[in-house]
């Protein structure tokens, strides 16, 4: 049985097809290639679902009860925002023994890798609402 090559006919171009090696054997996709492809598809679908779920009703539900319990959709959104990349994430900072609270943004390269944002909150729940609003704004703009 003859091995398949791209040189079987004289009129073919000298450029190798993307799925063939110069010796005529086919490139094999690796498990890592497939995993990367599946991760990309998963991230696209997850992001699309999160954008659909991130409604004004979810924001209102979070504002009513930032500490929970949350309905499924709100919990999914809160979990996704909490699991986002650390760089650029807003976090709550305790500015005193029992408040007030501030919001900082993790910024690699800044002194202490943190930039303090201007608003100050006198209740922890309001600080949670502030962080949620900033994360929502950043997510929907991205």
N, C-alpha and C positions, 0 to 999 in steps of 0.2 A: 504494500500500500504506500503510495507516494505522499510525502508530507505536503501540506498546503503551503504555498508561498505566494507572494505578491508578484513574483517575476514569471508567472506561468505564461503570460503573453507579452510580446515585445512592445506593444503600443501603450502599456501602462506607464504612468508618470513615475519618476524616481522617488517621489515622496511616499513614505510608508504610511499605510492607514494607521489611524490612531490606536487601533486595538491589536496591531501586529508588531512584533519585534523584527529587526532586520533579518534574523534567521528564518522568519516565516511562522514562528510559533505565536500563538495568541497570548496577549497579556492576561494574567489572571487577576481578578479583583480579589483583594484580600478581605479578611473579616473586618479589619480596621476601616477599609473603604466603606463597607456596608454599614458599619456602626456609625461612622461619621455622617453618612447620608441619612440614616434613620434618625439620628439626633437632630439634624437640621430640620427634617420634616416635623419631628415632635415639637421643636421649639417654635416653628411657624404656627402650627396648629394651637399650641398652648397660648401663644401670644394673641392669636386671633380670638380664642375663647375668652381670654382674660379681658380683652378690649370690649367684647360683647357684654361680659358680666359687670364691667365697671360702670354701672349706671348711676344716675342721680339717686335712685332708690337705695343703692348699696351705700353711697356716701351718707345719705340721711339715716340709714340704719346704724351705721358706725357712729355718727354724731350723737345719736340718741343714747348709745351704750358702748363707749369705746373699750371698756374692759370686758365686754361680752355679757352673756353668751350671744353668739352670732348665728344667724341662719346660714344655710349651706353656702349660698352664693357669696355672702359677705365674708364668711370664714375663708373661702377659697381665695378671694381677692387679698385679704389681710395676710394670709399665709404666703401668697406669691410675692407680695411686696416685701415681706420680712425675709424671704429667701433670696432676694435680689442680690446682685453683686455688692460687695462692701464699698468699693470705691464710688464716691458720689452719693452714698446713702445718708439720709438725715437720721440723727439719733437724738434722744432726749438726754439732757445733761442736768444733773442736780446741782444747783448753784448755791445751796445752803442746806442745813440739816433737815429742814422740813419744807423745802422750796425756798425761793421760787425755782422754776425749771426753765431751762433754755433749750434751744435746738442748735445742734452743731451738724455740719456737713463734713463727712470724712473725705479729705482731699489729700491725696498722696503728694508730698513735696511741700505742703504748708507746714509752718511750725507746729509740731505735735501731730501732724497729719490731720488736723481738725480746724475748721473755720466756724467760728461762732456766728450764728445768724441773729439779727436784731430782736425779734420778738421775745418777750419774757412772759411766762405764764405763772399764775399764782395757784393753780390747781394742776395736779398730775393729769387728770382727764382732759383738760384744755390743751396741755402739751401734747398728749396723744392725738387729739383732733388736729392740732397744727402740723404734726409730722405726717399724719395721714393725708392732709390736704396738699402738702408739698410733694409727697411721693406720688399722689394721684396726678398732679400737674406735670411732674417730670415724666411719669410713665406715658401719659396721653400725648405729650409733646414729642416723645421719642419715636 
